[in-house]
Amino acid sequence: MGLGISIAVEGNPEPELAEASLVEVEEKMGKATTFKLHYGADISEGDLPMLVDDRRGAGSEISILVPTNGGRQCLVKGPVTGQRIHLQHGGAGSTMVVHGFDSSITMDREAKSQVWAGLTDSDAVTAILGGYGYAPDVEATSAGHFEDKHTLIQRSTDLYFVQQLARRNGFLFWVTSDEFGIETAHFKRPPLDGSAEAELVINLDSPAIQQLDIEWDVERPTSVEARQLDLNAKTDIDGGVARLPLTLLGDSSLADITGDTRSQYLTAPSDDAGDLTSRGEGALIESGWFIRATCQTSADLLGRLVRGSTMVEVRGAGSRHSGNYFVASVRHLIDAVTHSMEIELIRNAWNS
């Protein structure tokens, strides 16, 4: 394949595997990154060697790297989990698709029964991630779990459990790898305070996108009410959240736009104020993404890559819908000619 893409197996470059007719990588908010490698060849001879190639086999660790102006970027690193094979009589027209996930899928293989007591959600996540060799990027949480109150009970795989804790706190969980194979596990709220990493320009000079589809929906809660009883002190706990706790990606939030009361009542078994408030904030963060947009571009046209869980700036969409957006998903499609990107964006505010 052209474009300088490289594929490594267990850290070793494999030029033959990089000859795939199409490479797909999908980064999606809150989910493991997936990949597909498409091959088309005459695989009819002998023992059909492509079908028993261990480099494409179960558990083989694949890294997909692409060149950029700032050096190589690793789109995904993780195990092969399956294949889809089409055999055509005579061989010509036969195809194979190799698919897999990033390495966080290994956290989803063993169901565990665990009691986490005397710590916070972020403490539990840090302990779990340490068992997988990840460099941790873990934001501290205020939700506490103590033996004389409600302890934290795990009855699931590590991946499901960490994703559950992420959603409770309004966090995201995702794994990235650098070009040297060093993996970082991120457990934190959407990073909205930095600068945009790319500009998606439409209706102006040097456009990077030819079309942009935007939809918004304001029928969502703008505040959360949450009350519980501290079973030890017999006092009320108020975990209500009146405003969105994230940085706004515009001037007017959903609450500013609606101008009225749109509340959600949260019920959760909790007698810790930090835990109850975190759950309320998590619910409000999730409902606060009231704007979604989709577009498509290419690495050549944009001059860089768009990655999941980063920010981009949209320009040329008018005063209301231009500005910073959070990247909810990117589907990379790479063939011998182009590296295209299908992008989904979300926003929690619009400009005045």
Contacts in CASP RR format, 6 or more apart in sequence:
PFRMAT RR
TARGET T0000
AUTHOR 0000-0000-0000
METHOD contacts of the structure
MODEL  1
MGLGISIAVEGNPEPELAEASLVEVEEKMGKATTFKLHYGADISEGDLPM
LVDDRRGAGSEISILVPTNGGRQCLVKGPVTGQRIHLQHGGAGSTMVVHG
FDSSITMDREAKSQVWAGLTDSDAVTAILGGYGYAPDVEATSAGHFEDKH
TLIQRSTDLYFVQQLARRNGFLFWVTSDEFGIETAHFKRPPLDGSAEAEL
VINLDSPAIQQLDIEWDVERPTSVEARQLDLNAKTDIDGGVARLPLTLLG
DSSLADITGDTRSQYLTAPSDDAGDLTSRGEGALIESGWFIRATCQTSAD
LLGRLVRGSTMVEVRGAGSRHSGNYFVASVRHLIDAVTHSMEIELIRNAW
NS
1 18 0 8 1.000
1 19 0 8 1.000
1 20 0 8 1.000
1 21 0 8 1.000
1 23 0 8 1.000
1 334 0 8 1.000
1 335 0 8 1.000
1 336 0 8 1.000
2 336 0 8 1.000
3 66 0 8 1.000
3 67 0 8 1.000
3 334 0 8 1.000
3 336 0 8 1.000
3 337 0 8 1.000
3 338 0 8 1.000
3 339 0 8 1.000
4 18 0 8 1.000
4 66 0 8 1.000
4 67 0 8 1.000
5 18 0 8 1.000
5 23 0 8 1.000
5 64 0 8 1.000
5 65 0 8 1.000
5 66 0 8 1.000
5 67 0 8 1.000
5 334 0 8 1.000
5 339 0 8 1.000
6 13 0 8 1.000
6 15 0 8 1.000
6 18 0 8 1.000
6 64 0 8 1.000
6 65 0 8 1.000
6 66 0 8 1.000
6 72 0 8 1.000
7 13 0 8 1.000
7 14 0 8 1.000
7 17 0 8 1.000
7 18 0 8 1.000
7 20 0 8 1.000
7 23 0 8 1.000
7 37 0 8 1.000
7 62 0 8 1.000
7 63 0 8 1.000
7 64 0 8 1.000
7 65 0 8 1.000
8 14 0 8 1.000
8 62 0 8 1.000
8 63 0 8 1.000
8 65 0 8 1.000
9 17 0 8 1.000
9 55 0 8 1.000
9 60 0 8 1.000
9 61 0 8 1.000
9 62 0 8 1.000
9 63 0 8 1.000
10 60 0 8 1.000
10 61 0 8 1.000
11 61 0 8 1.000
11 63 0 8 1.000
11 181 0 8 1.000
14 55 0 8 1.000
17 37 0 8 1.000
17 55 0 8 1.000
17 56 0 8 1.000
17 62 0 8 1.000
19 39 0 8 1.000
20 37 0 8 1.000
20 38 0 8 1.000
20 39 0 8 1.000
21 38 0 8 1.000
21 39 0 8 1.000
21 40 0 8 1.000
21 335 0 8 1.000
21 336 0 8 1.000
22 36 0 8 1.000
22 37 0 8 1.000
22 38 0 8 1.000
22 333 0 8 1.000
22 334 0 8 1.000
22 335 0 8 1.000
23 35 0 8 1.000
23 36 0 8 1.000
23 37 0 8 1.000
23 38 0 8 1.000
23 64 0 8 1.000
23 332 0 8 1.000
23 333 0 8 1.000
23 334 0 8 1.000
23 335 0 8 1.000
24 34 0 8 1.000
24 35 0 8 1.000
24 36 0 8 1.000
24 37 0 8 1.000
24 38 0 8 1.000
24 331 0 8 1.000
24 332 0 8 1.000
24 333 0 8 1.000
24 334 0 8 1.000
25 33 0 8 1.000
25 34 0 8 1.000
25 35 0 8 1.000
25 64 0 8 1.000
25 75 0 8 1.000
25 76 0 8 1.000
25 331 0 8 1.000
25 332 0 8 1.000
25 334 0 8 1.000
26 33 0 8 1.000
26 34 0 8 1.000
26 35 0 8 1.000
26 329 0 8 1.000
26 330 0 8 1.000
26 331 0 8 1.000
26 332 0 8 1.000
27 33 0 8 1.000
27 75 0 8 1.000
27 76 0 8 1.000
27 174 0 8 1.000
27 307 0 8 1.000
27 308 0 8 1.000
27 309 0 8 1.000
27 329 0 8 1.000
27 330 0 8 1.000
27 331 0 8 1.000
27 332 0 8 1.000
28 34 0 8 1.000
28 308 0 8 1.000
28 328 0 8 1.000
28 329 0 8 1.000
29 172 0 8 1.000
29 174 0 8 1.000
29 308 0 8 1.000
29 309 0 8 1.000
29 327 0 8 1.000
29 328 0 8 1.000
29 329 0 8 1.000
29 346 0 8 1.000
30 163 0 8 1.000
30 166 0 8 1.000
30 172 0 8 1.000
30 173 0 8 1.000
30 174 0 8 1.000
32 101 0 8 1.000
32 102 0 8 1.000
32 104 0 8 1.000
32 105 0 8 1.000
32 159 0 8 1.000
32 174 0 8 1.000
32 175 0 8 1.000
33 75 0 8 1.000
33 76 0 8 1.000
33 101 0 8 1.000
33 102 0 8 1.000
33 174 0 8 1.000
33 175 0 8 1.000
34 76 0 8 1.000
34 99 0 8 1.000
34 100 0 8 1.000
34 101 0 8 1.000
34 102 0 8 1.000
35 62 0 8 1.000
35 64 0 8 1.000
35 75 0 8 1.000
35 76 0 8 1.000
35 78 0 8 1.000
35 99 0 8 1.000
35 100 0 8 1.000
35 101 0 8 1.000
36 97 0 8 1.000
36 98 0 8 1.000
36 99 0 8 1.000
36 100 0 8 1.000
37 56 0 8 1.000
37 62 0 8 1.000
37 97 0 8 1.000
37 98 0 8 1.000
37 99 0 8 1.000
38 95 0 8 1.000
38 96 0 8 1.000
38 97 0 8 1.000
39 50 0 8 1.000
39 95 0 8 1.000
39 96 0 8 1.000
39 97 0 8 1.000
39 98 0 8 1.000
40 93 0 8 1.000
40 94 0 8 1.000
40 95 0 8 1.000
40 96 0 8 1.000
41 50 0 8 1.000
41 94 0 8 1.000
42 90 0 8 1.000
42 91 0 8 1.000
42 92 0 8 1.000
42 93 0 8 1.000
42 94 0 8 1.000
43 49 0 8 1.000
43 50 0 8 1.000
43 51 0 8 1.000
43 87 0 8 1.000
43 91 0 8 1.000
43 94 0 8 1.000
43 96 0 8 1.000
44 87 0 8 1.000
44 88 0 8 1.000
44 89 0 8 1.000
44 90 0 8 1.000
44 91 0 8 1.000
44 94 0 8 1.000
48 87 0 8 1.000
50 56 0 8 1.000
50 96 0 8 1.000
51 83 0 8 1.000
51 85 0 8 1.000
51 96 0 8 1.000
54 60 0 8 1.000
56 80 0 8 1.000
56 83 0 8 1.000
56 96 0 8 1.000
56 98 0 8 1.000
57 80 0 8 1.000
57 82 0 8 1.000
57 83 0 8 1.000
57 98 0 8 1.000
58 79 0 8 1.000
58 80 0 8 1.000
58 81 0 8 1.000
58 82 0 8 1.000
59 79 0 8 1.000
59 80 0 8 1.000
59 81 0 8 1.000
60 79 0 8 1.000
60 80 0 8 1.000
61 77 0 8 1.000
61 78 0 8 1.000
61 79 0 8 1.000
61 103 0 8 1.000
62 76 0 8 1.000
62 77 0 8 1.000
62 78 0 8 1.000
62 79 0 8 1.000
62 80 0 8 1.000
62 98 0 8 1.000
62 100 0 8 1.000
63 74 0 8 1.000
63 76 0 8 1.000
63 77 0 8 1.000
63 78 0 8 1.000
63 177 0 8 1.000
63 181 0 8 1.000
64 74 0 8 1.000
64 75 0 8 1.000
64 76 0 8 1.000
64 77 0 8 1.000
65 72 0 8 1.000
65 73 0 8 1.000
65 74 0 8 1.000
65 75 0 8 1.000
65 179 0 8 1.000
66 72 0 8 1.000
66 73 0 8 1.000
66 75 0 8 1.000
66 299 0 8 1.000
66 305 0 8 1.000
66 332 0 8 1.000
66 334 0 8 1.000
66 339 0 8 1.000
68 299 0 8 1.000
68 304 0 8 1.000
68 305 0 8 1.000
69 303 0 8 1.000
69 304 0 8 1.000
71 179 0 8 1.000
72 179 0 8 1.000
73 179 0 8 1.000
73 305 0 8 1.000
73 307 0 8 1.000
74 176 0 8 1.000
74 177 0 8 1.000
74 178 0 8 1.000
74 179 0 8 1.000
74 181 0 8 1.000
75 332 0 8 1.000
76 102 0 8 1.000
76 177 0 8 1.000
77 102 0 8 1.000
77 103 0 8 1.000
77 177 0 8 1.000
77 181 0 8 1.000
77 183 0 8 1.000
78 100 0 8 1.000
78 101 0 8 1.000
78 102 0 8 1.000
78 103 0 8 1.000
78 105 0 8 1.000
79 100 0 8 1.000
79 101 0 8 1.000
79 103 0 8 1.000
79 105 0 8 1.000
79 106 0 8 1.000
80 98 0 8 1.000
80 99 0 8 1.000
80 100 0 8 1.000
81 99 0 8 1.000
81 100 0 8 1.000
81 101 0 8 1.000
81 105 0 8 1.000
82 98 0 8 1.000
82 99 0 8 1.000
82 100 0 8 1.000
83 96 0 8 1.000
83 97 0 8 1.000
83 98 0 8 1.000
83 99 0 8 1.000
84 96 0 8 1.000
84 97 0 8 1.000
84 99 0 8 1.000
85 94 0 8 1.000
85 95 0 8 1.000
85 96 0 8 1.000
85 97 0 8 1.000
86 93 0 8 1.000
86 94 0 8 1.000
86 95 0 8 1.000
86 96 0 8 1.000
87 94 0 8 1.000
88 94 0 8 1.000
102 175 0 8 1.000
102 177 0 8 1.000
103 132 0 8 1.000
103 175 0 8 1.000
103 177 0 8 1.000
103 183 0 8 1.000
104 159 0 8 1.000
104 173 0 8 1.000
104 174 0 8 1.000
104 175 0 8 1.000
104 185 0 8 1.000
105 159 0 8 1.000
106 132 0 8 1.000
107 128 0 8 1.000
107 132 0 8 1.000
107 157 0 8 1.000
107 158 0 8 1.000
107 159 0 8 1.000
107 162 0 8 1.000
108 157 0 8 1.000
108 158 0 8 1.000
108 159 0 8 1.000
108 160 0 8 1.000
109 157 0 8 1.000
110 157 0 8 1.000
110 158 0 8 1.000
111 155 0 8 1.000
111 156 0 8 1.000
111 157 0 8 1.000
112 154 0 8 1.000
112 155 0 8 1.000
112 156 0 8 1.000
112 157 0 8 1.000
112 158 0 8 1.000
112 161 0 8 1.000
113 154 0 8 1.000
113 155 0 8 1.000
114 153 0 8 1.000
114 154 0 8 1.000
115 151 0 8 1.000
115 152 0 8 1.000
115 153 0 8 1.000
115 154 0 8 1.000
116 123 0 8 1.000
116 124 0 8 1.000
116 145 0 8 1.000
116 151 0 8 1.000
116 152 0 8 1.000
116 153 0 8 1.000
116 154 0 8 1.000
117 145 0 8 1.000
117 146 0 8 1.000
117 147 0 8 1.000
117 151 0 8 1.000
117 152 0 8 1.000
118 144 0 8 1.000
118 145 0 8 1.000
118 146 0 8 1.000
118 147 0 8 1.000
118 151 0 8 1.000
119 144 0 8 1.000
119 145 0 8 1.000
119 152 0 8 1.000
120 140 0 8 1.000
120 141 0 8 1.000
120 142 0 8 1.000
120 143 0 8 1.000
120 144 0 8 1.000
120 145 0 8 1.000
121 141 0 8 1.000
121 143 0 8 1.000
121 144 0 8 1.000
121 145 0 8 1.000
121 152 0 8 1.000
121 165 0 8 1.000
121 168 0 8 1.000
121 169 0 8 1.000
121 278 0 8 1.000
122 138 0 8 1.000
122 139 0 8 1.000
122 140 0 8 1.000
122 141 0 8 1.000
122 187 0 8 1.000
124 145 0 8 1.000
124 152 0 8 1.000
124 154 0 8 1.000
124 165 0 8 1.000
125 138 0 8 1.000
125 162 0 8 1.000
125 165 0 8 1.000
125 173 0 8 1.000
125 187 0 8 1.000
126 136 0 8 1.000
126 138 0 8 1.000
128 158 0 8 1.000
128 161 0 8 1.000
128 162 0 8 1.000
129 136 0 8 1.000
129 138 0 8 1.000
129 162 0 8 1.000
129 185 0 8 1.000
129 187 0 8 1.000
130 136 0 8 1.000
132 158 0 8 1.000
132 185 0 8 1.000
133 183 0 8 1.000
134 175 0 8 1.000
134 183 0 8 1.000
134 184 0 8 1.000
134 185 0 8 1.000
135 182 0 8 1.000
135 183 0 8 1.000
135 184 0 8 1.000
135 185 0 8 1.000
136 184 0 8 1.000
136 185 0 8 1.000
136 187 0 8 1.000
137 184 0 8 1.000
137 185 0 8 1.000
137 186 0 8 1.000
137 187 0 8 1.000
137 188 0 8 1.000
138 185 0 8 1.000
138 187 0 8 1.000
138 188 0 8 1.000
139 171 0 8 1.000
139 187 0 8 1.000
139 188 0 8 1.000
139 189 0 8 1.000
141 165 0 8 1.000
141 169 0 8 1.000
141 171 0 8 1.000
141 278 0 8 1.000
142 274 0 8 1.000
142 275 0 8 1.000
142 277 0 8 1.000
142 278 0 8 1.000
143 168 0 8 1.000
143 169 0 8 1.000
143 272 0 8 1.000
143 274 0 8 1.000
143 275 0 8 1.000
143 278 0 8 1.000
143 279 0 8 1.000
144 272 0 8 1.000
144 274 0 8 1.000
144 275 0 8 1.000
145 151 0 8 1.000
145 152 0 8 1.000
145 272 0 8 1.000
145 275 0 8 1.000
146 272 0 8 1.000
148 232 0 8 1.000
149 231 0 8 1.000
149 232 0 8 1.000
149 271 0 8 1.000
149 272 0 8 1.000
150 269 0 8 1.000
150 270 0 8 1.000
150 271 0 8 1.000
150 272 0 8 1.000
150 275 0 8 1.000
154 161 0 8 1.000
156 164 0 8 1.000
162 173 0 8 1.000
162 187 0 8 1.000
163 173 0 8 1.000
165 171 0 8 1.000
165 187 0 8 1.000
166 172 0 8 1.000
166 173 0 8 1.000
166 187 0 8 1.000
167 282 0 8 1.000
167 286 0 8 1.000
168 278 0 8 1.000
168 279 0 8 1.000
168 282 0 8 1.000
169 189 0 8 1.000
169 278 0 8 1.000
169 279 0 8 1.000
169 281 0 8 1.000
169 282 0 8 1.000
170 189 0 8 1.000
170 278 0 8 1.000
170 281 0 8 1.000
170 282 0 8 1.000
170 285 0 8 1.000
170 286 0 8 1.000
171 187 0 8 1.000
171 188 0 8 1.000
171 189 0 8 1.000
172 186 0 8 1.000
172 187 0 8 1.000
172 188 0 8 1.000
172 189 0 8 1.000
172 190 0 8 1.000
172 309 0 8 1.000
173 185 0 8 1.000
173 186 0 8 1.000
173 187 0 8 1.000
174 185 0 8 1.000
174 186 0 8 1.000
174 308 0 8 1.000
174 309 0 8 1.000
175 183 0 8 1.000
175 184 0 8 1.000
175 185 0 8 1.000
175 186 0 8 1.000
176 183 0 8 1.000
176 184 0 8 1.000
176 186 0 8 1.000
177 183 0 8 1.000
177 184 0 8 1.000
178 184 0 8 1.000
186 309 0 8 1.000
189 246 0 8 1.000
189 285 0 8 1.000
190 246 0 8 1.000
190 285 0 8 1.000
190 309 0 8 1.000
190 326 0 8 1.000
191 309 0 8 1.000
191 310 0 8 1.000
191 311 0 8 1.000
192 246 0 8 1.000
192 247 0 8 1.000
192 249 0 8 1.000
192 311 0 8 1.000
192 324 0 8 1.000
192 326 0 8 1.000
193 247 0 8 1.000
194 311 0 8 1.000
195 311 0 8 1.000
196 311 0 8 1.000
196 312 0 8 1.000
196 313 0 8 1.000
196 324 0 8 1.000
197 304 0 8 1.000
197 306 0 8 1.000
197 307 0 8 1.000
197 310 0 8 1.000
197 311 0 8 1.000
197 312 0 8 1.000
198 208 0 8 1.000
198 302 0 8 1.000
198 304 0 8 1.000
198 305 0 8 1.000
198 306 0 8 1.000
198 312 0 8 1.000
198 313 0 8 1.000
199 208 0 8 1.000
199 312 0 8 1.000
199 313 0 8 1.000
199 315 0 8 1.000
200 208 0 8 1.000
200 209 0 8 1.000
200 212 0 8 1.000
200 295 0 8 1.000
200 297 0 8 1.000
200 302 0 8 1.000
200 312 0 8 1.000
200 313 0 8 1.000
200 314 0 8 1.000
200 315 0 8 1.000
200 343 0 8 1.000
201 207 0 8 1.000
201 208 0 8 1.000
201 209 0 8 1.000
201 315 0 8 1.000
201 316 0 8 1.000
202 208 0 8 1.000
202 209 0 8 1.000
202 210 0 8 1.000
202 211 0 8 1.000
202 212 0 8 1.000
202 295 0 8 1.000
202 314 0 8 1.000
202 315 0 8 1.000
202 316 0 8 1.000
202 317 0 8 1.000
203 316 0 8 1.000
203 317 0 8 1.000
204 315 0 8 1.000
204 316 0 8 1.000
208 297 0 8 1.000
208 301 0 8 1.000
208 302 0 8 1.000
209 295 0 8 1.000
209 296 0 8 1.000
209 297 0 8 1.000
210 296 0 8 1.000
211 295 0 8 1.000
211 296 0 8 1.000
212 293 0 8 1.000
212 294 0 8 1.000
212 295 0 8 1.000
212 314 0 8 1.000
212 317 0 8 1.000
213 293 0 8 1.000
213 294 0 8 1.000
213 295 0 8 1.000
214 291 0 8 1.000
214 292 0 8 1.000
214 293 0 8 1.000
214 317 0 8 1.000
214 321 0 8 1.000
215 291 0 8 1.000
215 292 0 8 1.000
215 293 0 8 1.000
216 290 0 8 1.000
216 291 0 8 1.000
216 292 0 8 1.000
216 350 0 8 1.000
217 290 0 8 1.000
218 254 0 8 1.000
218 257 0 8 1.000
218 258 0 8 1.000
218 290 0 8 1.000
219 262 0 8 1.000
220 254 0 8 1.000
220 262 0 8 1.000
220 287 0 8 1.000
220 288 0 8 1.000
220 290 0 8 1.000
221 262 0 8 1.000
221 263 0 8 1.000
221 264 0 8 1.000
221 283 0 8 1.000
221 284 0 8 1.000
221 287 0 8 1.000
222 244 0 8 1.000
222 253 0 8 1.000
222 254 0 8 1.000
222 255 0 8 1.000
222 258 0 8 1.000
222 261 0 8 1.000
222 262 0 8 1.000
222 263 0 8 1.000
222 284 0 8 1.000
222 287 0 8 1.000
222 288 0 8 1.000
223 240 0 8 1.000
223 241 0 8 1.000
223 242 0 8 1.000
223 243 0 8 1.000
223 255 0 8 1.000
223 261 0 8 1.000
223 262 0 8 1.000
223 263 0 8 1.000
223 264 0 8 1.000
223 284 0 8 1.000
224 239 0 8 1.000
224 240 0 8 1.000
224 241 0 8 1.000
224 263 0 8 1.000
224 264 0 8 1.000
224 265 0 8 1.000
224 266 0 8 1.000
224 280 0 8 1.000
224 281 0 8 1.000
224 283 0 8 1.000
224 284 0 8 1.000
225 240 0 8 1.000
225 263 0 8 1.000
225 264 0 8 1.000
225 265 0 8 1.000
225 266 0 8 1.000
226 238 0 8 1.000
226 239 0 8 1.000
226 240 0 8 1.000
226 241 0 8 1.000
226 265 0 8 1.000
226 266 0 8 1.000
226 267 0 8 1.000
226 268 0 8 1.000
226 276 0 8 1.000
226 277 0 8 1.000
226 279 0 8 1.000
226 280 0 8 1.000
227 236 0 8 1.000
227 237 0 8 1.000
227 238 0 8 1.000
227 239 0 8 1.000
227 240 0 8 1.000
228 236 0 8 1.000
228 237 0 8 1.000
228 239 0 8 1.000
228 268 0 8 1.000
228 269 0 8 1.000
228 270 0 8 1.000
228 271 0 8 1.000
228 276 0 8 1.000
229 235 0 8 1.000
229 236 0 8 1.000
229 237 0 8 1.000
229 271 0 8 1.000
230 236 0 8 1.000
230 237 0 8 1.000
230 271 0 8 1.000
231 271 0 8 1.000
232 271 0 8 1.000
237 270 0 8 1.000
237 271 0 8 1.000
237 272 0 8 1.000
237 273 0 8 1.000
237 276 0 8 1.000
238 273 0 8 1.000
238 276 0 8 1.000
239 273 0 8 1.000
239 274 0 8 1.000
239 276 0 8 1.000
239 277 0 8 1.000
239 280 0 8 1.000
240 266 0 8 1.000
240 276 0 8 1.000
240 277 0 8 1.000
240 280 0 8 1.000
241 277 0 8 1.000
241 280 0 8 1.000
241 281 0 8 1.000
241 283 0 8 1.000
241 284 0 8 1.000
243 253 0 8 1.000
243 255 0 8 1.000
244 253 0 8 1.000
244 254 0 8 1.000
244 255 0 8 1.000
244 284 0 8 1.000
244 285 0 8 1.000
244 288 0 8 1.000
244 348 0 8 1.000
245 281 0 8 1.000
245 284 0 8 1.000
245 285 0 8 1.000
246 285 0 8 1.000
246 348 0 8 1.000
248 348 0 8 1.000
248 349 0 8 1.000
249 311 0 8 1.000
249 323 0 8 1.000
249 324 0 8 1.000
249 325 0 8 1.000
249 326 0 8 1.000
249 347 0 8 1.000
249 348 0 8 1.000
249 349 0 8 1.000
250 323 0 8 1.000
250 324 0 8 1.000
250 347 0 8 1.000
250 349 0 8 1.000
250 350 0 8 1.000
250 351 0 8 1.000
251 349 0 8 1.000
251 350 0 8 1.000
251 351 0 8 1.000
251 352 0 8 1.000
252 349 0 8 1.000
252 350 0 8 1.000
252 351 0 8 1.000
252 352 0 8 1.000
253 288 0 8 1.000
253 348 0 8 1.000
253 349 0 8 1.000
254 287 0 8 1.000
254 288 0 8 1.000
254 290 0 8 1.000
254 348 0 8 1.000
254 349 0 8 1.000
255 262 0 8 1.000
256 349 0 8 1.000
257 350 0 8 1.000
264 283 0 8 1.000
264 284 0 8 1.000
264 287 0 8 1.000
266 276 0 8 1.000
266 279 0 8 1.000
266 280 0 8 1.000
266 283 0 8 1.000
268 275 0 8 1.000
268 276 0 8 1.000
268 279 0 8 1.000
270 276 0 8 1.000
270 279 0 8 1.000
288 348 0 8 1.000
289 326 0 8 1.000
289 328 0 8 1.000
289 346 0 8 1.000
289 347 0 8 1.000
289 348 0 8 1.000
290 347 0 8 1.000
290 348 0 8 1.000
291 321 0 8 1.000
291 325 0 8 1.000
291 346 0 8 1.000
291 347 0 8 1.000
291 348 0 8 1.000
291 350 0 8 1.000
292 328 0 8 1.000
292 344 0 8 1.000
292 345 0 8 1.000
292 346 0 8 1.000
292 347 0 8 1.000
293 314 0 8 1.000
293 321 0 8 1.000
293 325 0 8 1.000
293 344 0 8 1.000
293 345 0 8 1.000
293 346 0 8 1.000
293 347 0 8 1.000
294 342 0 8 1.000
294 343 0 8 1.000
294 344 0 8 1.000
294 345 0 8 1.000
295 343 0 8 1.000
295 345 0 8 1.000
296 340 0 8 1.000
296 341 0 8 1.000
296 342 0 8 1.000
296 343 0 8 1.000
297 306 0 8 1.000
297 340 0 8 1.000
297 341 0 8 1.000
297 343 0 8 1.000
298 338 0 8 1.000
298 339 0 8 1.000
298 340 0 8 1.000
298 341 0 8 1.000
299 305 0 8 1.000
299 338 0 8 1.000
299 339 0 8 1.000
299 340 0 8 1.000
299 341 0 8 1.000
300 338 0 8 1.000
300 339 0 8 1.000
302 341 0 8 1.000
305 332 0 8 1.000
305 339 0 8 1.000
305 341 0 8 1.000
306 312 0 8 1.000
306 327 0 8 1.000
306 330 0 8 1.000
306 341 0 8 1.000
306 343 0 8 1.000
307 327 0 8 1.000
307 330 0 8 1.000
308 327 0 8 1.000
308 328 0 8 1.000
308 329 0 8 1.000
308 330 0 8 1.000
309 326 0 8 1.000
309 327 0 8 1.000
310 326 0 8 1.000
310 327 0 8 1.000
311 324 0 8 1.000
311 325 0 8 1.000
311 326 0 8 1.000
311 327 0 8 1.000
312 324 0 8 1.000
312 325 0 8 1.000
312 327 0 8 1.000
312 343 0 8 1.000
312 345 0 8 1.000
313 322 0 8 1.000
313 323 0 8 1.000
313 324 0 8 1.000
313 325 0 8 1.000
314 321 0 8 1.000
314 322 0 8 1.000
314 323 0 8 1.000
314 324 0 8 1.000
314 325 0 8 1.000
314 345 0 8 1.000
315 322 0 8 1.000
315 323 0 8 1.000
316 322 0 8 1.000
317 323 0 8 1.000
319 351 0 8 1.000
319 352 0 8 1.000
320 350 0 8 1.000
320 351 0 8 1.000
321 350 0 8 1.000
321 351 0 8 1.000
322 351 0 8 1.000
323 351 0 8 1.000
324 347 0 8 1.000
325 345 0 8 1.000
325 346 0 8 1.000
325 347 0 8 1.000
326 345 0 8 1.000
326 346 0 8 1.000
326 347 0 8 1.000
327 343 0 8 1.000
327 344 0 8 1.000
327 345 0 8 1.000
328 344 0 8 1.000
328 345 0 8 1.000
328 346 0 8 1.000
329 343 0 8 1.000
329 344 0 8 1.000
330 341 0 8 1.000
330 342 0 8 1.000
330 343 0 8 1.000
330 344 0 8 1.000
331 341 0 8 1.000
331 342 0 8 1.000
331 343 0 8 1.000
332 339 0 8 1.000
332 340 0 8 1.000
332 341 0 8 1.000
333 339 0 8 1.000
333 340 0 8 1.000
333 341 0 8 1.000
333 342 0 8 1.000
334 340 0 8 1.000
END
